[in-house]
Each structure stands twice: as C-alpha cells, then as structure tokens.
Amino acid sequence: MPGSYTILLVDDDLEDIEMFNEIALELYPGTNCIVAENGLVAIEKLRLGLDNLPNLILLDLNMPILGGEQFLEKIAIDPRLSGIPIIVWSTQTYLTENLVKKYHVTVLQKPVSYNDLVNTVHLILGANDVNDSLAA
C-alpha cells in the first residue's frame, strides 16, 4: 500500500536515528522504522525478515563491527537483498563516489539538511509506489 513503508536504519548515532524516525513518521504515518546499530545486526535482521524486506535502507558508513561499505559488499552478492534501494549518508566524500558507481546507491553528505533527506526519501519511495502500481 503506498504510504505504508518499512525502512531499515543502519546507524550507531542516536541523534541521527531519532531525526530520521521523526522525519519518516511525519512523511509517512505508520512507517515501520527498524534500527540496526551496525552492518552485522542489519544483515541478521534482513535475513530473518526475508518475507518482509524493507522498502528502503538508510545507511551510515562509519560504524563499529561491520561498517557501511562492508554491509554493501554483503548485500550486493545476495539477489534477495541487492534490489533494495539504499541511501548512504556520510561525511566521507572520497568514498561515496566509488560507492555510487559500484553499488548504485544514493548518497547524501553529512550534515544532511532536512529538505535534502525529505526530497530523497520521497523520490525513492515514490518510485516504489509507481513500480508497485505497474506490477499490479
């Protein structure tokens, strides 16, 4: 159903998590935001929830245990997970250009403005709504 989404937020920064949760619920009431504090936890949650994959993954690059780039490597080789749209947000501009080319992700530079985040989420989830309508 358009407007009802599941978003996986992979970040270890509580302020970023709270900000995105507020934005997601404001834009799309009823959104289910699942939080993973690192890439390893995110992979486990994705594999446990293969029947109900998220519509979007918001990914920080700098995290303990399994960082964002390693997370991207792992899901890129799994055909069940590789099609999930991903927004990478990071302060590391030197890494993000390679990630866009290699993994076809959308990148937002930290600090992320409210408008940039809202517009990017709308763009990606709106495209999902169109694709869902075409498939029906």
N, CA, C and O atoms as CSV, one atom per row, in Angstrom:
chain,resi,resn,atom,element,x,y,z
A,1,MET,N,N,0.844,-1.182,0.000
A,1,MET,CA,C,0.000,0.000,0.000
A,1,MET,C,C,0.883,1.237,0.000
A,1,MET,O,O,1.739,1.357,0.876
A,2,PRO,N,N,0.716,2.170,-0.948
A,2,PRO,CA,C,1.508,3.391,-0.963
A,2,PRO,C,C,1.351,4.154,0.349
A,2,PRO,O,O,0.242,4.309,0.861
A,3,GLY,N,N,2.470,4.626,0.884
A,3,GLY,CA,C,2.441,5.385,2.120
A,3,GLY,C,C,2.699,4.545,3.352
A,3,GLY,O,O,2.931,5.098,4.427
A,4,SER,N,N,2.667,3.232,3.234
A,4,SER,CA,C,2.948,2.334,4.352
A,4,SER,C,C,4.261,1.615,4.046
A,4,SER,O,O,4.316,0.756,3.166
A,5,TYR,N,N,5.314,1.972,4.777
A,5,TYR,CA,C,6.640,1.503,4.429
A,5,TYR,C,C,7.368,0.885,5.611
A,5,TYR,O,O,7.041,1.128,6.773
A,6,THR,N,N,8.355,0.087,5.280
A,6,THR,CA,C,9.322,-0.401,6.255
A,6,THR,C,C,10.676,0.131,5.823
A,6,THR,O,O,11.094,-0.044,4.679
A,7,ILE,N,N,11.354,0.782,6.755
A,7,ILE,CA,C,12.663,1.368,6.480
A,7,ILE,C,C,13.660,0.813,7.486
A,7,ILE,O,O,13.415,0.833,8.693
A,8,LEU,N,N,14.772,0.324,6.988
A,8,LEU,CA,C,15.848,-0.161,7.844
A,8,LEU,C,C,16.873,0.956,7.985
A,8,LEU,O,O,17.468,1.393,6.999
A,9,LEU,N,N,17.074,1.414,9.211
A,9,LEU,CA,C,18.021,2.472,9.515
A,9,LEU,C,C,19.250,1.848,10.159
A,9,LEU,O,O,19.179,1.331,11.274
A,10,VAL,N,N,20.374,1.898,9.456
A,10,VAL,CA,C,21.612,1.277,9.925
A,10,VAL,C,C,22.566,2.397,10.326
A,10,VAL,O,O,23.227,3.006,9.485
A,11,ASP,N,N,22.622,2.651,11.627
A,11,ASP,CA,C,23.406,3.772,12.137
A,11,ASP,C,C,23.636,3.559,13.627
A,11,ASP,O,O,22.787,3.000,14.321
A,12,ASP,N,N,24.784,4.006,14.112
A,12,ASP,CA,C,25.081,3.887,15.540
A,12,ASP,C,C,24.964,5.220,16.266
A,12,ASP,O,O,25.299,5.306,17.447
A,13,ASP,N,N,24.495,6.263,15.584
A,13,ASP,CA,C,24.361,7.593,16.168
A,13,ASP,C,C,22.900,7.821,16.568
A,13,ASP,O,O,22.019,7.900,15.712
A,14,LEU,N,N,22.654,7.926,17.872
A,14,LEU,CA,C,21.279,8.064,18.367
A,14,LEU,C,C,20.583,9.322,17.856
A,14,LEU,O,O,19.380,9.295,17.595
A,15,GLU,N,N,21.316,10.419,17.708
A,15,GLU,CA,C,20.703,11.645,17.195
A,15,GLU,C,C,20.231,11.463,15.755
A,15,GLU,O,O,19.140,11.909,15.400
A,16,ASP,N,N,21.037,10.816,14.931
A,16,ASP,CA,C,20.637,10.557,13.546
A,16,ASP,C,C,19.424,9.631,13.492
A,16,ASP,O,O,18.515,9.834,12.687
A,17,ILE,N,N,19.415,8.624,14.343
A,17,ILE,CA,C,18.294,7.680,14.391
A,17,ILE,C,C,17.010,8.410,14.762
A,17,ILE,O,O,15.984,8.239,14.105
A,18,GLU,N,N,17.065,9.223,15.811
A,18,GLU,CA,C,15.873,9.959,16.247
A,18,GLU,C,C,15.391,10.920,15.167
A,18,GLU,O,O,14.190,11.016,14.912
A,19,MET,N,N,16.331,11.640,14.521
A,19,MET,CA,C,15.955,12.582,13.474
A,19,MET,C,C,15.250,11.855,12.326
A,19,MET,O,O,14.203,12.302,11.859
A,20,PHE,N,N,15.819,10.741,11.874
A,20,PHE,CA,C,15.202,10.055,10.746
A,20,PHE,C,C,13.857,9.441,11.122
A,20,PHE,O,O,12.922,9.482,10.322
A,21,ASN,N,N,13.741,8.875,12.320
A,21,ASN,CA,C,12.455,8.335,12.769
A,21,ASN,C,C,11.371,9.409,12.735
A,21,ASN,O,O,10.260,9.162,12.267
A,22,GLU,N,N,11.700,10.606,13.237
A,22,GLU,CA,C,10.730,11.695,13.241
A,22,GLU,C,C,10.322,12.073,11.814
A,22,GLU,O,O,9.140,12.264,11.525
A,23,ILE,N,N,11.309,12.175,10.935
A,23,ILE,CA,C,11.020,12.543,9.546
A,23,ILE,C,C,10.174,11.464,8.866
A,23,ILE,O,O,9.195,11.779,8.189
A,24,ALA,N,N,10.541,10.216,9.043
A,24,ALA,CA,C,9.810,9.124,8.388
A,24,ALA,C,C,8.360,9.085,8.845
A,24,ALA,O,O,7.454,8.930,8.027
A,25,LEU,N,N,8.137,9.222,10.137
A,25,LEU,CA,C,6.768,9.165,10.649
A,25,LEU,C,C,5.959,10.400,10.263
A,25,LEU,O,O,4.745,10.321,10.074
A,26,GLU,N,N,6.631,11.527,10.148
A,26,GLU,CA,C,5.955,12.742,9.707
A,26,GLU,C,C,5.536,12.616,8.244
A,26,GLU,O,O,4.419,12.984,7.881
A,27,LEU,N,N,6.432,12.098,7.407
A,27,LEU,CA,C,6.140,11.964,5.980
A,27,LEU,C,C,5.152,10.845,5.691
A,27,LEU,O,O,4.239,10.997,4.879
A,28,TYR,N,N,5.347,9.729,6.360
A,28,TYR,CA,C,4.565,8.520,6.089
A,28,TYR,C,C,4.097,7.920,7.410
A,28,TYR,O,O,4.731,7.001,7.927
A,29,PRO,N,N,2.992,8.430,7.964
A,29,PRO,CA,C,2.485,7.856,9.221
A,29,PRO,C,C,2.276,6.353,9.060
A,29,PRO,O,O,1.799,5.888,8.026
A,30,GLY,N,N,2.636,5.614,10.084
A,30,GLY,CA,C,2.513,4.165,10.009
A,30,GLY,C,C,3.770,3.482,9.513
A,30,GLY,O,O,3.824,2.255,9.432
A,31,THR,N,N,4.790,4.274,9.177
A,31,THR,CA,C,6.055,3.698,8.726
A,31,THR,C,C,6.672,2.886,9.853
A,31,THR,O,O,6.671,3.302,11.012
A,32,ASN,N,N,7.194,1.730,9.498
A,32,ASN,CA,C,7.892,0.876,10.451
A,32,ASN,C,C,9.389,1.095,10.270
A,32,ASN,O,O,9.967,0.645,9.280
A,33,CYS,N,N,10.020,1.783,11.219
A,33,CYS,CA,C,11.467,2.011,11.165
A,33,CYS,C,C,12.153,0.962,12.029
A,33,CYS,O,O,11.932,0.892,13.238
A,34,ILE,N,N,12.973,0.164,11.401
A,34,ILE,CA,C,13.751,-0.864,12.093
A,34,ILE,C,C,15.169,-0.333,12.224
A,34,ILE,O,O,15.756,0.125,11.244
A,35,VAL,N,N,15.720,-0.391,13.428
A,35,VAL,CA,C,17.049,0.157,13.678
A,35,VAL,C,C,18.049,-0.973,13.885
A,35,VAL,O,O,17.779,-1.945,14.589
A,36,ALA,N,N,19.207,-0.821,13.255
A,36,ALA,CA,C,20.340,-1.726,13.469
A,36,ALA,C,C,21.551,-0.848,13.752
A,36,ALA,O,O,21.832,0.089,13.005
A,37,GLU,N,N,22.263,-1.147,14.822
A,37,GLU,CA,C,23.364,-0.276,15.232
A,37,GLU,C,C,24.665,-0.514,14.486
A,37,GLU,O,O,25.639,0.212,14.687
A,38,ASN,N,N,24.689,-1.524,13.626
A,38,ASN,CA,C,25.852,-1.756,12.767
A,38,ASN,C,C,25.437,-2.677,11.621
A,38,ASN,O,O,24.323,-3.201,11.603
A,39,GLY,N,N,26.336,-2.863,10.682
A,39,GLY,CA,C,26.028,-3.654,9.495
A,39,GLY,C,C,25.750,-5.116,9.777
A,39,GLY,O,O,24.932,-5.733,9.095
A,40,LEU,N,N,26.417,-5.681,10.774
A,40,LEU,CA,C,26.201,-7.089,11.110
A,40,LEU,C,C,24.782,-7.316,11.624
A,40,LEU,O,O,24.111,-8.262,11.212
A,41,VAL,N,N,24.331,-6.450,12.519
A,41,VAL,CA,C,22.960,-6.549,13.031
A,41,VAL,C,C,21.968,-6.349,11.886
A,41,VAL,O,O,20.940,-7.024,11.829
A,42,ALA,N,N,22.270,-5.433,10.982
A,42,ALA,CA,C,21.379,-5.185,9.843
A,42,ALA,C,C,21.253,-6.415,8.954
A,42,ALA,O,O,20.150,-6.770,8.540
A,43,ILE,N,N,22.370,-7.067,8.658
A,43,ILE,CA,C,22.345,-8.289,7.839
A,43,ILE,C,C,21.498,-9.354,8.526
A,43,ILE,O,O,20.690,-10.016,7.874
A,44,GLU,N,N,21.673,-9.523,9.827
A,44,GLU,CA,C,20.884,-10.512,10.567
A,44,GLU,C,C,19.403,-10.197,10.488
A,44,GLU,O,O,18.592,-11.095,10.266
A,45,LYS,N,N,19.035,-8.931,10.666
A,45,LYS,CA,C,17.618,-8.539,10.595
A,45,LYS,C,C,17.052,-8.755,9.198
A,45,LYS,O,O,15.911,-9.192,9.050
A,46,LEU,N,N,17.845,-8.450,8.171
A,46,LEU,CA,C,17.377,-8.676,6.802
A,46,LEU,C,C,17.159,-10.160,6.529
A,46,LEU,O,O,16.150,-10.541,5.934
A,47,ARG,N,N,18.076,-10.976,6.949
A,47,ARG,CA,C,17.955,-12.414,6.690
A,47,ARG,C,C,16.823,-13.042,7.485
A,47,ARG,O,O,16.195,-13.992,7.018
A,48,LEU,N,N,16.553,-12.526,8.678
A,48,LEU,CA,C,15.431,-13.029,9.473
A,48,LEU,C,C,14.091,-12.574,8.905
A,48,LEU,O,O,13.074,-13.244,9.088
A,49,GLY,N,N,14.091,-11.438,8.217
A,49,GLY,CA,C,12.837,-10.887,7.705
A,49,GLY,C,C,12.697,-10.985,6.208
A,49,GLY,O,O,12.133,-10.085,5.585
A,50,LEU,N,N,13.193,-12.054,5.608
A,50,LEU,CA,C,13.177,-12.160,4.150
A,50,LEU,C,C,11.776,-12.149,3.552
A,50,LEU,O,O,11.613,-11.846,2.370
A,51,ASP,N,N,10.766,-12.473,4.347
A,51,ASP,CA,C,9.401,-12.432,3.830
A,51,ASP,C,C,8.863,-11.005,3.748
A,51,ASP,O,O,7.908,-10.738,3.019
A,52,ASN,N,N,9.477,-10.095,4.494
A,52,ASN,CA,C,9.008,-8.705,4.532
A,52,ASN,C,C,10.208,-7.773,4.522
A,52,ASN,O,O,10.555,-7.188,5.548
A,53,LEU,N,N,10.841,-7.636,3.368
A,53,LEU,CA,C,12.032,-6.802,3.245
A,53,LEU,C,C,11.667,-5.325,3.300
A,53,LEU,O,O,10.552,-4.947,2.939
A,54,PRO,N,N,12.600,-4.490,3.749
A,54,PRO,CA,C,12.305,-3.056,3.803
A,54,PRO,C,C,12.195,-2.445,2.410
A,54,PRO,O,O,12.752,-2.959,1.440
A,55,ASN,N,N,11.465,-1.340,2.337
A,55,ASN,CA,C,11.336,-0.591,1.093
A,55,ASN,C,C,12.551,0.292,0.848
A,55,ASN,O,O,12.799,0.726,-0.277
A,56,LEU,N,N,13.310,0.552,1.915
A,56,LEU,CA,C,14.437,1.465,1.839
A,56,LEU,C,C,15.396,1.150,2.982
A,56,LEU,O,O,14.976,0.784,4.080
A,57,ILE,N,N,16.700,1.300,2.705
A,57,ILE,CA,C,17.724,1.205,3.743
A,57,ILE,C,C,18.443,2.542,3.793
A,57,ILE,O,O,18.899,3.052,2.770
A,58,LEU,N,N,18.539,3.101,4.983
A,58,LEU,CA,C,19.326,4.302,5.209
A,58,LEU,C,C,20.576,3.869,5.955
A,58,LEU,O,O,20.481,3.316,7.050
A,59,LEU,N,N,21.756,4.113,5.374
A,59,LEU,CA,C,22.994,3.506,5.841
A,59,LEU,C,C,24.073,4.539,6.129
A,59,LEU,O,O,24.416,5.355,5.274
A,60,ASP,N,N,24.600,4.489,7.345
A,60,ASP,CA,C,25.787,5.261,7.690
A,60,ASP,C,C,27.005,4.424,7.317
A,60,ASP,O,O,26.952,3.196,7.390
A,61,LEU,N,N,28.090,5.061,6.923
A,61,LEU,CA,C,29.293,4.308,6.558
A,61,LEU,C,C,30.160,3.953,7.760
A,61,LEU,O,O,30.729,2.863,7.815
A,62,ASN,N,N,30.262,4.862,8.714
A,62,ASN,CA,C,31.180,4.681,9.839
A,62,ASN,C,C,30.472,4.071,11.040
A,62,ASN,O,O,29.792,4.765,11.795
A,63,MET,N,N,30.641,2.758,11.206
A,63,MET,CA,C,30.032,2.056,12.338
A,63,MET,C,C,30.996,0.980,12.825
A,63,MET,O,O,31.856,0.515,12.078
A,64,PRO,N,N,30.840,0.593,14.091
A,64,PRO,CA,C,31.680,-0.495,14.613
A,64,PRO,C,C,31.237,-1.856,14.078
A,64,PRO,O,O,30.158,-1.978,13.500
A,65,ILE,N,N,32.034,-2.829,14.264
A,65,ILE,CA,C,31.813,-4.246,13.950
A,65,ILE,C,C,31.763,-4.502,12.454
A,65,ILE,O,O,32.662,-5.149,11.917
A,66,LEU,N,N,30.742,-4.013,11.765
A,66,LEU,CA,C,30.651,-4.150,10.310
A,66,LEU,C,C,30.173,-2.808,9.771
A,66,LEU,O,O,29.014,-2.439,9.954
A,67,GLY,N,N,31.062,-2.083,9.110
A,67,GLY,CA,C,30.753,-0.753,8.609
A,67,GLY,C,C,29.883,-0.780,7.363
A,67,GLY,O,O,29.543,-1.841,6.840
A,68,GLY,N,N,29.535,0.401,6.907
A,68,GLY,CA,C,28.637,0.540,5.777
A,68,GLY,C,C,29.147,-0.056,4.484
A,68,GLY,O,O,28.385,-0.688,3.753
A,69,GLU,N,N,30.424,0.135,4.188
A,69,GLU,CA,C,30.956,-0.404,2.940
A,69,GLU,C,C,30.954,-1.939,2.947
A,69,GLU,O,O,30.646,-2.569,1.936
A,70,GLN,N,N,31.296,-2.523,4.079
A,70,GLN,CA,C,31.267,-3.984,4.191
A,70,GLN,C,C,29.831,-4.507,4.113
A,70,GLN,O,O,29.581,-5.569,3.542
A,71,PHE,N,N,28.897,-3.761,4.684
A,71,PHE,CA,C,27.478,-4.112,4.582
A,71,PHE,C,C,27.054,-4.137,3.113
A,71,PHE,O,O,26.384,-5.072,2.675
A,72,LEU,N,N,27.443,-3.113,2.356
A,72,LEU,CA,C,27.098,-3.056,0.937
A,72,LEU,C,C,27.674,-4.244,0.174
A,72,LEU,O,O,27.008,-4.808,-0.695
A,73,GLU,N,N,28.900,-4.623,0.493
A,73,GLU,CA,C,29.517,-5.779,-0.161
A,73,GLU,C,C,28.700,-7.047,0.077
A,73,GLU,O,O,28.501,-7.843,-0.841
A,74,LYS,N,N,28.231,-7.231,1.302
A,74,LYS,CA,C,27.484,-8.449,1.644
A,74,LYS,C,C,26.116,-8.497,0.970
A,74,LYS,O,O,25.714,-9.552,0.480
A,75,ILE,N,N,25.398,-7.386,0.936
A,75,ILE,CA,C,24.068,-7.466,0.326
A,75,ILE,C,C,24.130,-7.461,-1.198
A,75,ILE,O,O,23.204,-7.927,-1.861
A,76,ALA,N,N,25.219,-6.935,-1.754
A,76,ALA,CA,C,25.352,-6.911,-3.213
A,76,ALA,C,C,25.411,-8.311,-3.805
A,76,ALA,O,O,25.013,-8.510,-4.953
A,77,ILE,N,N,25.896,-9.279,-3.047
A,77,ILE,CA,C,26.019,-10.647,-3.563
A,77,ILE,C,C,24.799,-11.506,-3.257
A,77,ILE,O,O,24.748,-12.671,-3.651
A,78,ASP,N,N,23.819,-10.942,-2.559
A,78,ASP,CA,C,22.597,-11.682,-2.228
A,78,ASP,C,C,21.462,-11.161,-3.111
A,78,ASP,O,O,20.990,-10.045,-2.896
A,79,PRO,N,N,21.013,-11.938,-4.098
A,79,PRO,CA,C,19.989,-11.446,-5.028
A,79,PRO,C,C,18.669,-11.072,-4.346
A,79,PRO,O,O,17.906,-10.273,-4.889
A,80,ARG,N,N,18.391,-11.629,-3.184
A,80,ARG,CA,C,17.160,-11.277,-2.467
A,80,ARG,C,C,17.264,-9.900,-1.822
A,80,ARG,O,O,16.245,-9.271,-1.540
A,81,LEU,N,N,18.485,-9.427,-1.586
A,81,LEU,CA,C,18.684,-8.156,-0.887
A,81,LEU,C,C,19.223,-7.052,-1.785
A,81,LEU,O,O,19.064,-5.871,-1.473
A,82,SER,N,N,19.849,-7.412,-2.880
A,82,SER,CA,C,20.571,-6.432,-3.693
A,82,SER,C,C,19.674,-5.410,-4.386
A,82,SER,O,O,20.172,-4.379,-4.836
A,83,GLY,N,N,18.394,-5.658,-4.483
A,83,GLY,CA,C,17.494,-4.717,-5.149
A,83,GLY,C,C,16.865,-3.685,-4.237
A,83,GLY,O,O,16.107,-2.833,-4.702
A,84,ILE,N,N,17.161,-3.742,-2.949
A,84,ILE,CA,C,16.581,-2.775,-2.013
A,84,ILE,C,C,17.271,-1.425,-2.205
A,84,ILE,O,O,18.500,-1.357,-2.169
A,85,PRO,N,N,16.503,-0.346,-2.408
A,85,PRO,CA,C,17.135,0.980,-2.547
A,85,PRO,C,C,17.861,1.371,-1.254
A,85,PRO,O,O,17.387,1.100,-0.150
A,86,ILE,N,N,19.017,2.012,-1.420
A,86,ILE,CA,C,19.831,2.395,-0.271
A,86,ILE,C,C,20.240,3.850,-0.395
A,86,ILE,O,O,20.700,4.296,-1.446
A,87,ILE,N,N,20.064,4.588,0.705
A,87,ILE,CA,C,20.608,5.930,0.830
A,87,ILE,C,C,21.780,5.824,1.797
A,87,ILE,O,O,21.612,5.417,2.947
A,88,VAL,N,N,22.963,6.190,1.327
A,88,VAL,CA,C,24.155,6.234,2.179
A,88,VAL,C,C,24.323,7.673,2.632
A,88,VAL,O,O,24.299,8.601,1.823
A,89,TRP,N,N,24.494,7.847,3.941
A,89,TRP,CA,C,24.837,9.189,4.405
A,89,TRP,C,C,26.157,9.126,5.135
A,89,TRP,O,O,26.389,8.266,5.985
A,90,SER,N,N,27.025,10.077,4.772
A,90,SER,CA,C,28.386,10.001,5.286
A,90,SER,C,C,29.074,11.353,5.208
A,90,SER,O,O,28.682,12.224,4.431
A,91,THR,N,N,30.102,11.512,6.024
A,91,THR,CA,C,30.975,12.689,5.940
A,91,THR,C,C,32.141,12.424,5.004
A,91,THR,O,O,32.890,13.347,4.685
A,92,GLN,N,N,32.314,11.196,4.557
A,92,GLN,CA,C,33.474,10.797,3.764
A,92,GLN,C,C,33.221,10.939,2.268
A,92,GLN,O,O,32.801,9.986,1.611
A,93,THR,N,N,33.474,12.119,1.738
A,93,THR,CA,C,33.198,12.356,0.315
A,93,THR,C,C,34.099,11.526,-0.590
A,93,THR,O,O,33.679,11.159,-1.688
A,94,TYR,N,N,35.303,11.223,-0.175
A,94,TYR,CA,C,36.221,10.477,-1.036
A,94,TYR,C,C,35.754,9.039,-1.266
A,94,TYR,O,O,36.127,8.429,-2.268
A,95,LEU,N,N,34.953,8.495,-0.369
A,95,LEU,CA,C,34.454,7.131,-0.544
A,95,LEU,C,C,33.161,7.068,-1.342
A,95,LEU,O,O,32.914,6.093,-2.052
A,96,THR,N,N,32.347,8.087,-1.232
A,96,THR,CA,C,30.981,7.982,-1.746
A,96,THR,C,C,30.907,7.885,-3.266
A,96,THR,O,O,30.014,7.209,-3.779
A,97,GLU,N,N,31.801,8.527,-4.004
A,97,GLU,CA,C,31.752,8.433,-5.467
A,97,GLU,C,C,31.952,6.994,-5.935
A,97,GLU,O,O,31.271,6.541,-6.855
A,98,ASN,N,N,32.869,6.283,-5.316
A,98,ASN,CA,C,33.085,4.880,-5.668
A,98,ASN,C,C,31.878,4.022,-5.306
A,98,ASN,O,O,31.526,3.099,-6.041
A,99,LEU,N,N,31.249,4.324,-4.182
A,99,LEU,CA,C,30.082,3.541,-3.764
A,99,LEU,C,C,28.930,3.709,-4.745
A,99,LEU,O,O,28.233,2.743,-5.056
A,100,VAL,N,N,28.728,4.918,-5.229
A,100,VAL,CA,C,27.652,5.166,-6.196
A,100,VAL,C,C,27.886,4.328,-7.442
A,100,VAL,O,O,26.959,3.700,-7.954
A,101,LYS,N,N,29.113,4.317,-7.930
A,101,LYS,CA,C,29.425,3.549,-9.136
A,101,LYS,C,C,29.331,2.049,-8.896
A,101,LYS,O,O,28.790,1.319,-9.727
A,102,LYS,N,N,29.845,1.593,-7.784
A,102,LYS,CA,C,29.936,0.162,-7.528
A,102,LYS,C,C,28.612,-0.456,-7.083
A,102,LYS,O,O,28.284,-1.571,-7.489
A,103,TYR,N,N,27.843,0.264,-6.245
A,103,TYR,CA,C,26.641,-0.332,-5.644
A,103,TYR,C,C,25.343,0.361,-6.056
A,103,TYR,O,O,24.268,-0.062,-5.633
A,104,HIS,N,N,25.417,1.406,-6.862
A,104,HIS,CA,C,24.226,2.118,-7.339
A,104,HIS,C,C,23.368,2.640,-6.190
A,104,HIS,O,O,22.144,2.504,-6.202
A,105,VAL,N,N,24.016,3.231,-5.211
A,105,VAL,CA,C,23.323,3.802,-4.066
A,105,VAL,C,C,23.140,5.303,-4.277
A,105,VAL,O,O,23.795,5.913,-5.123
A,106,THR,N,N,22.252,5.871,-3.503
A,106,THR,CA,C,22.082,7.318,-3.452
A,106,THR,C,C,22.896,7.805,-2.262
A,106,THR,O,O,22.878,7.176,-1.204
A,107,VAL,N,N,23.605,8.909,-2.419
A,107,VAL,CA,C,24.471,9.406,-1.348
A,107,VAL,C,C,24.019,10.795,-0.918
A,107,VAL,O,O,23.742,11.667,-1.742
A,108,LEU,N,N,23.953,10.969,0.391
A,108,LEU,CA,C,23.731,12.289,0.984
A,108,LEU,C,C,24.916,12.608,1.874
A,108,LEU,O,O,25.359,11.773,2.663
A,109,GLN,N,N,25.420,13.815,1.743
A,109,GLN,CA,C,26.583,14.246,2.505
A,109,GLN,C,C,26.148,14.759,3.873
A,109,GLN,O,O,25.264,15.612,3.963
A,110,LYS,N,N,26.770,14.242,4.950
A,110,LYS,CA,C,26.516,14.770,6.288
A,110,LYS,C,C,27.274,16.078,6.461
A,110,LYS,O,O,28.391,16.197,5.956
A,111,PRO,N,N,26.726,17.044,7.138
A,111,PRO,CA,C,25.390,17.010,7.731
A,111,PRO,C,C,24.324,17.117,6.642
A,111,PRO,O,O,24.449,17.896,5.697
A,112,VAL,N,N,23.288,16.323,6.799
A,112,VAL,CA,C,22.199,16.255,5.827
A,112,VAL,C,C,21.135,17.267,6.216
A,112,VAL,O,O,20.694,17.305,7.364
A,113,SER,N,N,20.727,18.085,5.257
A,113,SER,CA,C,19.649,19.029,5.547
A,113,SER,C,C,18.315,18.281,5.564
A,113,SER,O,O,18.157,17.250,4.910
A,114,TYR,N,N,17.393,18.803,6.299
A,114,TYR,CA,C,16.048,18.221,6.378
A,114,TYR,C,C,15.448,18.106,4.979
A,114,TYR,O,O,14.907,17.061,4.620
A,115,ASN,N,N,15.540,19.170,4.192
A,115,ASN,CA,C,14.935,19.170,2.853
A,115,ASN,C,C,15.574,18.142,1.939
A,115,ASN,O,O,14.870,17.457,1.196
A,116,ASP,N,N,16.906,18.019,1.978
A,116,ASP,CA,C,17.573,17.026,1.134
A,116,ASP,C,C,17.135,15.610,1.494
A,116,ASP,O,O,16.879,14.791,0.612
A,117,LEU,N,N,17.051,15.328,2.780
A,117,LEU,CA,C,16.632,13.997,3.214
A,117,LEU,C,C,15.188,13.720,2.819
A,117,LEU,O,O,14.884,12.651,2.291
A,118,VAL,N,N,14.311,14.662,3.069
A,118,VAL,CA,C,12.894,14.500,2.721
A,118,VAL,C,C,12.738,14.289,1.212
A,118,VAL,O,O,12.036,13.372,0.785
A,119,ASN,N,N,13.386,15.129,0.409
A,119,ASN,CA,C,13.262,15.014,-1.047
A,119,ASN,C,C,13.792,13.683,-1.563
A,119,ASN,O,O,13.195,13.083,-2.457
A,120,THR,N,N,14.907,13.216,-1.008
A,120,THR,CA,C,15.492,11.953,-1.462
A,120,THR,C,C,14.605,10.774,-1.085
A,120,THR,O,O,14.390,9.876,-1.899
A,121,VAL,N,N,14.092,10.769,0.132
A,121,VAL,CA,C,13.199,9.682,0.564
A,121,VAL,C,C,11.937,9.680,-0.296
A,121,VAL,O,O,11.495,8.624,-0.747
A,122,HIS,N,N,11.355,10.863,-0.524
A,122,HIS,CA,C,10.167,10.959,-1.388
A,122,HIS,C,C,10.466,10.421,-2.783
A,122,HIS,O,O,9.664,9.680,-3.350
A,123,LEU,N,N,11.600,10.787,-3.326
A,123,LEU,CA,C,11.963,10.349,-4.668
A,123,LEU,C,C,12.049,8.826,-4.750
A,123,LEU,O,O,11.514,8.222,-5.680
A,124,ILE,N,N,12.714,8.213,-3.790
A,124,ILE,CA,C,12.891,6.755,-3.811
A,124,ILE,C,C,11.585,6.031,-3.510
A,124,ILE,O,O,11.211,5.111,-4.237
A,125,LEU,N,N,10.894,6.426,-2.462
A,125,LEU,CA,C,9.654,5.722,-2.115
A,125,LEU,C,C,8.560,6.008,-3.128
A,125,LEU,O,O,7.718,5.145,-3.377
A,126,GLY,N,N,8.550,7.191,-3.716
A,126,GLY,CA,C,7.590,7.493,-4.770
A,126,GLY,C,C,7.806,6.615,-5.985
A,126,GLY,O,O,6.845,6.179,-6.619
A,127,ALA,N,N,9.066,6.353,-6.316
A,127,ALA,CA,C,9.378,5.442,-7.429
A,127,ALA,C,C,8.895,4.038,-7.104
A,127,ALA,O,O,8.420,3.331,-7.992
A,128,ASN,N,N,9.006,3.619,-5.839
A,128,ASN,CA,C,8.494,2.305,-5.443
A,128,ASN,C,C,6.989,2.234,-5.623
A,128,ASN,O,O,6.461,1.206,-6.048
A,129,ASP,N,N,6.279,3.336,-5.299
A,129,ASP,CA,C,4.819,3.360,-5.465
A,129,ASP,C,C,4.451,3.176,-6.928
A,129,ASP,O,O,3.524,2.429,-7.241
A,130,VAL,N,N,5.161,3.842,-7.827
A,130,VAL,CA,C,4.895,3.719,-9.257
A,130,VAL,C,C,5.159,2.298,-9.720
A,130,VAL,O,O,4.356,1.731,-10.461
A,131,ASN,N,N,6.284,1.708,-9.290
A,131,ASN,CA,C,6.616,0.343,-9.682
A,131,ASN,C,C,5.584,-0.651,-9.146
A,131,ASN,O,O,5.217,-1.597,-9.843
A,132,ASP,N,N,5.113,-0.442,-7.911
A,132,ASP,CA,C,4.086,-1.321,-7.347
A,132,ASP,C,C,2.788,-1.215,-8.151
A,132,ASP,O,O,2.120,-2.222,-8.386
A,133,SER,N,N,2.433,-0.007,-8.569
A,133,SER,CA,C,1.215,0.168,-9.357
A,133,SER,C,C,1.325,-0.502,-10.714
A,133,SER,O,O,0.352,-1.079,-11.200
A,134,LEU,N,N,2.494,-0.434,-11.332
A,134,LEU,CA,C,2.697,-1.072,-12.638
A,134,LEU,C,C,2.666,-2.583,-12.541
A,134,LEU,O,O,2.219,-3.257,-13.469
A,135,ALA,N,N,3.138,-3.127,-11.418
A,135,ALA,CA,C,3.179,-4.577,-11.246
A,135,ALA,C,C,1.805,-5.150,-10.934
A,135,ALA,O,O,1.566,-6.339,-11.149
A,136,ALA,N,N,0.909,-4.329,-10.435
A,136,ALA,CA,C,-0.430,-4.814,-10.025
A,136,ALA,C,C,-1.305,-5.150,-11.214
A,136,ALA,O,O,-2.450,-5.567,-11.039
